[in-house]
Amino acid sequence: MATRIAGLTKLTLETAPTVCHGCIWWQTRGPRTTDKDRWMEKMELDFGAWGTVYYDSDGRVLGSMQYGPSHAFPRATELPGGPPSEDSMLVTCAYLTDSSSPWVLQSLFLAAIGEARDRGAPSLEAFSFRYPEGESAYERFRVHRTVFPVDFLADFGFEVVRSAGRVGLSRLELGGLQPVAEGKREKVLRVVKTAFGVPEGVPAPTPPS
């Protein structure tokens, strides 16, 4: 069995990291609470899968990512650098389960970019953080699950559109329904694998259906 990426739904959430199962931080604002089951059902009805889960060749989960239309995540209006654009898709968080496979995060972002473009979203956005030079990979990719290194996002073409201190909102313009240049995603993934020392033979992820 090859590595694969599946859509994040109420069903596949059961296989995602347990910390994600009941988390409603992005789905709420201030001290409010919400019923996550109802939120998931509405998302799947109105939008479909609201993220991705990355499985290795043995079916083990290597990481997961949550994203969707920005209005589905009220917390985004409260963060420094926010709010996100009303018509954008927003990557809210990612969780890696294996510290030896940091390239999984790049694969998840590639899948999110492809999903946003396929849906005709004009942009994909994420909250970014400007780390000091020389910061450890652990601090940059494992400590914070909801903000991403600004230089990491820049490698995919994201640009900071608004910031408050070290936190910013980064956006990747997708150009509506214009197709991605053939081979671009594969090239980015190859560069990422080389940078992170991923062994040869690791296949590119299959986008969610």
WOFEN-V753004 format. One line per field, one symbol per residue. ss: DSSP state (H for helix, E for strand, - for the rest). phi: phi as a letter, one per 30 degrees, with the letter a starting at -180 (. if undefined). A space follows every 10 residues. Layout:
# WOFEN-V753004
ss->???
phi->???
This chain:
# WOFEN-V753004
ss->---EEEE--- -HHHH--HHH ---------- -----HHHHH HHHHHH---- EEEEE----- EEEEEEEEEH HH-HHHH--- --------EE EEEEEE---- --HHHHHHHH HHHHHHHH-- --EEEEEEE- ------HHHH HHH----EEH HHHH----EE EEEE--EEEE EEE------- ---HHHHHHH HHHHH----- ---------
phi->.ddaccddbe ddedcdeddd ecdbeddbbi ddbacdeddd ddddddbjec lbbccddcid dclbbcalde ddbeeddcde jdddddcccb dcabbccbdd bddedddddd dddddddddi ddacbadbbc dddidddddd bcdcccbbed dddddcjdbd cabbidcbcc bcdciicddd eeiddddddd dddddciddd jdddddedd
